[in-house]
Amino acid sequence: MRFALPLGTTFFMTFLVSGVATWRAIGLSLGAFETWMTSWMISWAVACPAMYFVMPRVRRWLGFFVEER
């Protein structure tokens, strides 16, 4: 779960966010799907390793503010 959660989270979030950003930038034109998929793969390649680095630090930081049950 430790490795699957950041992988899955970044997979779906970058898919959605890059889709919205592509749609806002170029609309539903020819080539929009290809542009979206290219943007998605680039953003996922950046987001996934970043999540592995950032998630433990965010968890620790949130531990100061949120009580776990």
C-alpha positions as CSV (number, residue, x, y, z in Angstrom):
1,M,0.0,0.0,0.0
2,R,2.9,2.3,0.8
3,F,4.0,2.4,-2.9
4,A,0.6,1.7,-4.6
5,L,-1.2,4.7,-3.0
6,P,1.0,7.5,-4.4
7,L,1.2,5.7,-7.7
8,G,-2.6,5.4,-8.0
9,T,-3.3,8.8,-6.6
10,T,-1.0,10.6,-9.0
11,F,-2.2,8.5,-11.9
12,F,-5.8,9.6,-11.6
13,M,-5.2,13.2,-10.4
14,T,-2.8,14.0,-13.2
15,F,-5.2,12.4,-15.7
16,L,-8.0,14.7,-14.5
17,V,-6.0,17.9,-14.0
18,S,-4.2,17.7,-17.3
19,G,-7.5,17.0,-19.1
20,V,-9.1,20.1,-17.6
21,A,-6.0,22.2,-18.3
22,T,-5.8,21.0,-21.9
23,W,-9.5,21.6,-22.5
24,R,-9.2,25.2,-21.0
25,A,-6.0,25.9,-23.1
26,I,-7.0,24.6,-26.5
27,G,-10.6,23.5,-26.3
28,L,-12.1,20.5,-28.1
29,S,-10.1,20.9,-31.3
30,L,-8.3,18.4,-33.5
31,G,-5.3,17.0,-31.7
32,A,-6.7,17.8,-28.3
33,F,-6.7,14.2,-27.2
34,E,-3.0,13.6,-28.3
35,T,-2.0,16.9,-26.5
36,W,-3.9,15.8,-23.4
37,M,-2.2,12.3,-23.3
38,T,1.3,13.9,-23.8
39,S,0.6,16.4,-21.1
40,W,-0.7,13.6,-18.8
41,M,2.4,11.4,-19.2
42,I,4.8,14.3,-18.6
43,S,2.8,15.5,-15.5
44,W,2.6,11.9,-14.2
45,A,6.4,11.4,-14.7
46,V,7.0,14.5,-12.5
47,A,4.1,14.0,-10.0
48,C,4.7,10.3,-9.1
49,P,8.3,10.6,-7.9
50,A,7.5,13.9,-6.2
51,M,4.7,12.3,-4.3
52,Y,7.0,9.6,-3.0
53,F,9.3,12.3,-1.6
54,V,6.6,14.7,-0.3
55,M,3.9,12.3,1.1
56,P,5.9,11.2,4.2
57,R,6.7,14.8,5.0
58,V,3.1,15.9,4.6
59,R,1.9,13.0,6.8
60,R,4.3,14.1,9.5
61,W,3.3,17.7,9.2
62,L,-0.4,16.9,9.4
63,G,0.3,14.8,12.4
64,F,0.8,18.0,14.4
65,F,-2.7,19.2,13.4
66,V,-4.9,16.1,13.0
67,E,-5.5,13.5,15.6
68,E,-5.4,9.9,14.3
69,R,-7.9,7.5,15.7
